[in-house]
């Protein structure tokens, strides 16, 4: 038993305390006591799993892939753990369906400098041109002057704009037809 309590359990709430502990032998009156200094010697845990996803968007979108990384600690709140990641990206040639492979190393450091880490592999599949959704035709009325692709729409895959991170180069050219009065018709030609 722990002196001053009716329990024999030590928890994270006891960290840093010097507790007087009694040991009793069942069936006899033999007992002894000692002091126990409570420390946390375990490093944070980092669990990560490999995954394969369609390459869309930008590099930071990889952070939103659900359920591939779990980070924690037995006693330290997650808010007190310093978490970092480092990516090493290898772009593949055009011969296979994998555009690139990201080796992501996760590191978690608790306030006492203990470190946990893991490395995961994220394979980014090469999207096909048929995966691209082009913006729909749009009608705007004066005095609207911003007709940029970010305002009126641009080619996307899975709702995310095409980006060079996934190997896409996107250009557009506007062909302007003057209509009666101040009206114009703009034909936007996309090159992907």
C-alpha positions in Angstrom: 0.0 0.0 0.0 1.0 3.6 -0.5 1.2 5.5 2.8 -1.8 7.8 3.3 -3.9 6.0 0.7 -5.9 2.8 0.5 -4.5 1.8 -2.9 -1.5 0.0 -4.3 -1.7 1.7 -7.6 0.8 4.4 -8.8 -0.4 6.6 -11.7 0.9 9.4 -13.9 -0.4 11.8 -11.2 2.3 10.6 -8.9 5.2 11.5 -11.2 8.1 13.3 -9.4 6.9 12.2 -5.9 8.8 10.1 -3.4 6.2 7.7 -2.0 6.5 5.5 1.1 5.2 2.1 0.1 4.4 -0.8 2.4 4.4 -4.5 1.5 2.5 -7.1 3.5 2.8 -10.8 3.3 -0.6 -12.5 3.2 -1.4 -14.8 6.1 1.4 -13.5 8.3 2.2 -10.3 10.0 5.4 -9.9 8.0 5.8 -6.5 6.3 8.4 -4.0 5.1 8.5 -0.6 3.6 10.6 1.5 1.3 10.5 4.8 -0.6 9.7 4.7 -4.3 10.5 7.7 -6.5 8.0 7.8 -9.4 9.5 8.5 -12.9 8.3 8.2 -16.4 11.0 6.4 -18.5 8.8 5.7 -21.5 9.3 7.6 -24.7 6.2 8.9 -26.7 4.8 6.3 -29.1 4.5 6.9 -32.8 2.5 4.4 -34.9 2.2 4.9 -38.6 1.1 2.7 -41.4 1.9 2.8 -45.1 -0.7 3.8 -47.6 -1.4 4.3 -51.3 -3.5 7.3 -52.5 -4.2 9.1 -55.8 -1.9 12.0 -56.2 -4.1 15.1 -56.0 -3.5 18.7 -54.8 -0.3 19.8 -53.0 2.2 18.2 -50.6 0.5 19.6 -47.5 -2.7 17.6 -48.5 -0.9 14.5 -47.4 -1.4 15.7 -43.8 -5.1 15.3 -44.2 -5.0 11.5 -45.0 -7.1 10.0 -42.2 -6.0 7.2 -39.8 -2.4 6.6 -40.9 -0.6 8.1 -37.9 -1.2 7.8 -34.1 1.0 9.7 -31.7 0.7 9.8 -27.9 2.4 9.2 -24.6 1.6 7.2 -21.5 1.7 10.2 -19.2 2.4 13.4 -21.1 -0.5 15.3 -22.7 -0.3 15.4 -26.5 -0.2 19.3 -26.3 3.2 19.0 -24.5 4.7 16.7 -27.1 6.7 18.3 -29.9 5.7 16.6 -33.2 7.6 16.9 -36.4 7.8 15.2 -39.8 10.2 15.1 -42.6 9.5 14.0 -46.2 11.8 12.5 -48.7 10.1 12.3 -52.1 11.2 10.1 -55.0 9.5 10.8 -58.3 9.2 7.8 -60.5 9.5 7.6 -64.2 6.4 7.5 -66.4 6.6 3.7 -66.8 4.4 2.7 -63.9 1.2 3.8 -62.2 3.1 5.3 -59.1 3.9 8.9 -59.7 6.1 9.3 -56.6 6.9 7.7 -53.2 7.0 9.8 -50.1 9.1 8.4 -47.1 7.7 10.4 -44.2 9.6 10.2 -40.9 7.5 11.2 -37.9 9.2 12.2 -34.6 7.6 12.9 -31.2 9.7 14.4 -28.4 8.4 14.7 -24.8 9.4 17.6 -22.4 12.3 15.4 -21.0 13.8 14.8 -24.4 12.7 11.2 -24.9 12.0 10.5 -28.6 9.7 8.1 -30.5 9.6 7.9 -34.2 8.5 5.8 -37.2 8.8 6.0 -41.0 5.9 5.5 -43.3 5.7 5.1 -47.0 3.0 7.0 -49.0 2.7 5.9 -52.6 1.1 8.5 -54.8 -0.7 7.0 -57.8 -0.5 8.8 -61.1 -3.8 10.3 -62.0 -5.2 9.9 -65.5 -6.5 12.7 -67.7 -9.9 11.1 -67.4 -9.8 11.9 -63.6 -9.7 15.7 -64.3 -12.8 17.7 -63.8 -12.8 20.9 -65.9 -14.8 24.0 -64.6 -18.4 24.4 -65.9 -19.4 27.2 -68.2 -20.1 30.4 -66.2 -22.0 33.6 -66.8 -20.8 36.8 -65.1 -22.5 40.2 -65.2 -20.9 43.6 -65.1 -19.3 45.1 -63.1 -17.5 41.8 -62.3 -13.9 42.2 -63.4 -12.1 39.2 -61.8 -12.4 36.4 -64.2 -9.3 34.6 -63.0 -9.3 30.7 -62.8 -9.1 30.9 -59.0 -12.4 32.9 -59.0 -14.3 31.1 -61.9 -12.8 27.6 -61.6 -9.9 25.6 -62.7 -9.2 22.0 -63.5 -9.3 19.7 -60.4 -9.0 16.1 -59.4 -11.0 15.1 -56.4 -11.9 18.8 -55.9 -8.3 19.9 -55.6 -6.6 22.1 -58.2 -4.0 20.4 -60.3 -0.4 21.2 -59.1 3.1 20.5 -60.2 3.5 18.4 -57.0 1.6 15.7 -58.8 3.4 16.4 -62.1 0.7 18.6 -63.7 1.4 21.7 -65.7 -1.7 23.8 -66.3 -2.0 26.7 -68.7 -5.0 28.6 -70.1 -5.6 31.0 -72.9 -8.7 33.2 -73.2 -10.1 33.9 -76.6 -12.3 37.0 -76.3 -15.3 37.6 -78.7 -16.9 41.0 -78.6 -20.7 40.8 -78.5 -23.2 43.7 -78.8 -22.6 46.6 -76.4 -20.3 45.9 -73.6 -20.9 42.2 -73.7 -18.1 39.7 -74.3 -17.9 36.0 -74.7 -14.7 34.4 -73.5 -13.6 31.0 -74.6 -11.1 29.6 -72.0 -8.9 26.9 -73.5 -7.1 24.7 -71.0 -3.8 23.0 -71.7 -2.9 20.2 -69.2 
